[in-house]
Amino acid sequence: MPRYYETSRIMDGILQAQGAELDLVRVSLEEILAQFFVGSATWGLDAWEAELGIAPVPGKPDDQRRSVINAKLRGVGTVTVELIESVASAYSRGAVQVTQQPAAYQFTVRFVDALGTPPNLGDLKAAIDEIKPAHLQVVYQYKYFLLNQLHQTMTINQIQTRKMTDFAPFIPV
């Protein structure tokens, strides 16, 4: 721009207004770009669910919706132990281990890291039922914290004053 615009209040006002509008455009473009990735999508989750044929559930938290979408995206191809582990790990809060029992026509999904059941276990079961061969049964094993695991290291009074997250080092894998 010519130098004489440097002191113009009118030109300064125009440039400030255009700058503010361009900032809004940039923010909008970044938000739209975020919808193309399941991990960062918010209002774009509806489009992901529609594309994958997932029935939307009103009021379901976004992180659970992302888990369903990720599992659907991962659950393509020949069913192997690795595929089932990949789908199951999209739902759980930690690692999962899948073991086969061919003689019993079943396999076991064991939650290794997370205690208790995943928050969206129903979605996990539906996803695995969708990809597993129909003749196989699936068994789920959960990891629970037992009080006798701490019996040798702490008294009952000490245990009652602690949060559950404090016990992670004592839990055997």
C-alpha positions in Angstrom: 0.0 0.0 0.0 1.2 3.5 -0.6 2.9 5.3 2.4 0.2 8.0 2.6 -2.3 5.3 3.9 -0.1 4.9 7.0 -1.6 7.9 8.7 -5.2 7.5 7.3 -7.7 6.7 10.0 -10.2 5.6 7.4 -7.8 3.1 5.9 -6.8 1.9 9.3 -10.5 1.2 10.1 -10.9 -0.7 6.9 -7.8 -2.8 7.5 -8.9 -3.5 11.1 -12.3 -4.7 9.9 -10.9 -6.8 7.2 -8.4 -8.3 9.6 -11.1 -9.3 12.0 -13.2 -10.9 9.3 -10.2 -12.8 8.0 -9.5 -14.1 11.5 -13.1 -15.4 11.7 -12.7 -17.1 8.3 -9.4 -18.8 9.5 -11.1 -20.0 12.7 -14.1 -21.4 10.7 -11.8 -23.2 8.3 -9.8 -24.8 11.1 -13.1 -25.9 12.7 -14.3 -27.4 9.5 -11.0 -29.2 9.0 -11.3 -30.7 12.4 -14.5 -32.4 11.4 -12.6 -34.5 8.8 -10.9 -36.4 11.6 -12.8 -38.6 14.0 -10.6 -37.7 17.0 -11.3 -34.0 16.7 -14.8 -34.0 15.2 -17.7 -32.5 17.2 -20.7 -31.4 15.1 -19.3 -33.5 12.2 -19.9 -36.8 14.1 -23.4 -36.8 12.7 -21.9 -37.0 9.2 -19.5 -39.8 10.2 -22.4 -41.8 11.7 -24.5 -41.3 8.6 -21.7 -42.3 6.3 -21.0 -45.5 8.2 -24.7 -46.4 8.7 -24.5 -46.0 12.5 -27.9 -45.1 14.2 -27.4 -42.0 16.2 -28.3 -42.1 19.9 -29.5 -38.8 21.3 -27.5 -37.7 24.4 -24.6 -40.1 23.9 -21.3 -38.5 24.9 -19.0 -37.5 22.0 -16.1 -39.8 23.2 -18.5 -42.8 23.1 -19.7 -41.8 19.6 -16.1 -41.6 18.5 -15.4 -45.1 19.8 -18.3 -46.5 17.8 -17.1 -44.7 14.6 -13.5 -45.8 15.1 -14.5 -49.4 15.7 -16.6 -49.4 12.5 -13.7 -48.0 10.5 -11.3 -50.6 12.0 -13.7 -53.5 11.6 -13.1 -54.1 7.9 -11.4 -57.1 6.4 -10.8 -60.7 7.3 -11.5 -61.4 11.0 -8.3 -62.1 12.9 -7.3 -61.8 16.5 -5.5 -58.5 15.6 -8.7 -57.1 14.0 -10.8 -58.0 17.1 -8.1 -56.4 19.4 -8.1 -53.3 17.2 -11.9 -52.9 17.4 -12.0 -53.7 21.1 -9.2 -51.2 21.9 -11.3 -48.5 20.3 -13.8 -48.9 23.2 -11.8 -49.8 26.2 -9.8 -47.5 28.4 -6.7 -49.6 28.0 -5.2 -52.6 26.3 -7.2 -55.7 25.5 -6.0 -59.2 24.8 -7.9 -61.7 22.6 -7.3 -65.4 23.0 -8.8 -68.2 20.9 -10.3 -71.4 22.1 -10.9 -73.3 18.8 -12.1 -76.5 20.4 -14.8 -74.6 22.2 -15.7 -72.4 19.2 -15.1 -69.3 21.1 -12.7 -66.5 21.8 -12.1 -64.4 24.9 -11.7 -60.6 25.0 -9.8 -59.7 28.2 -9.5 -56.2 29.4 -5.9 -56.0 30.6 -5.3 -52.4 31.8 -8.7 -51.0 32.7 -10.6 -51.9 35.9 -14.2 -52.9 35.7 -16.3 -52.7 32.5 -15.9 -50.0 29.8 -18.5 -47.3 29.9 -20.0 -48.2 26.5 -19.8 -52.0 26.8 -23.0 -52.4 24.8 -21.5 -50.7 21.8 -18.4 -52.8 22.1 -20.4 -56.0 22.1 -22.5 -54.9 19.1 -19.3 -54.1 17.1 -17.7 -57.4 17.9 -20.9 -59.3 17.1 -21.0 -57.5 13.8 -17.5 -58.6 12.7 -17.1 -62.0 14.3 -18.0 -65.2 12.5 -21.5 -66.3 13.5 -20.4 -69.8 14.7 -18.0 -68.3 17.4 -19.0 -67.3 20.9 -17.3 -64.4 22.6 -16.5 -64.3 26.3 -15.6 -61.1 28.0 -13.3 -61.0 31.0 -13.0 -57.9 33.2 -10.3 -57.0 35.6 -11.5 -56.1 39.1 -9.7 -54.9 42.2 -9.9 -57.2 45.1 -9.4 -56.1 48.7 -7.3 -59.2 49.5 -4.7 -57.9 47.0 -3.8 -55.2 49.4 -4.3 -57.2 52.6 -0.5 -57.8 53.1 0.5 -54.2 52.5 -2.1 -51.9 54.1 -4.6 -52.0 56.9 -8.4 -51.5 56.4 -8.1 -48.0 58.0 -5.3 -47.0 55.5 -7.3 -48.4 52.6 -10.4 -46.4 53.5 -8.6 -43.1 53.4 -7.2 -43.6 49.9 -8.7 -43.0 46.4 -9.0 -46.0 44.1 -6.5 -44.5 41.7 -3.9 -44.7 44.4 -4.0 -48.5 44.2 -2.8 -48.9 40.6 0.7 -50.0 41.6 -0.7 -52.8 43.8 -2.9 -54.4 41.1 -1.3 -57.4 39.5 -1.4 -57.6 35.7 
